[in-house]
Amino acid sequence: MLEDPARKYQRDAQRYLQKVSEGYTFDGVYKPKGYEKRDQKAYQKPGSDKWHRFFTDPKRDWVTAVISIATLLVVGAYTEFARRQWHEMQRAANEAHSATVAAQDSLSFAKAQLQEEERPYIWFTATSSDSPKYVAIARQFIITYHYTNYGKTPAQHVVMVAHEIRVGKNAPWKTSHGFHPHPPGIPCPPNKDDFTTVVSEPGVTPQEFRDLLSQDEAVGFRAVIQYADGYGARYESGICLLRLAGGAFEYCTTGNYIRQIQ
């Protein structure tokens, strides 16, 4: 008797599935049993399985912790070294800056000291022996006086900016007759004898002139002289003198000075 084809087909299918189940595993696709182990053994290096177990073993977490701590210590030590190095560099830079400032201050001080020692000093020396002198034709009298540079270097750009005379005791000061400031640029070397003259207004009679000479402080003169040194600094000398009845001159209570103006 012939077997029913449908039953035969069903039985063969079951046998086939049983063989597949015995020889293969399903992991998305069918793979022969033992394939993964064979594949891993084929590509594993000798001893790698031992290290894999060593590092994947939960009991070995302390290794990671030790490595992390060691790394942290190294980073901390390097950071501290860098910090100290930076502070040392900063200290060295500050010291270098302080040394530079000190050198500049020392140089400036030396320059200022040299300038002070070498600068010019213009000051009064004496009046002419016949001052005051009467000029009868112009009915004026004049006072000639001398000045010099007491410094060690020439006075540059010397200019007389004020020149006045006093006629009469307690009389007001008046500009010397015909005076005009000298143009700048006239030098005065050290110890050079320079002189100039103050002139009264016309109209002084011979008797008035004699009366003036018989009184203390009835006749006087004053001047303001400006000049410069070789560094370009400018100075000013103020000179003021009054004649005594005996013929000598005395300094005014004010108006005598030497100062730097620039």
JOKA-V652052 format. One record per helix or strand of 3 or more residues. SS is the DSSP state (2 for helix, 1 for strand). FROM is the first residue (numbers start at 1). TO is the last residue. Records with the same first field share a line. If there is no record, write none. Layout:
SS = FROM-TO, FROM-TO
This chain:
2 = 5-23, 35-43, 48-56, 58-118, 206-213
1 = 24-26, 30-32, 122-127, 133-135, 140-149, 155-167, 186-188, 194-199, 219-228, 234-243, 249-251, 257-260
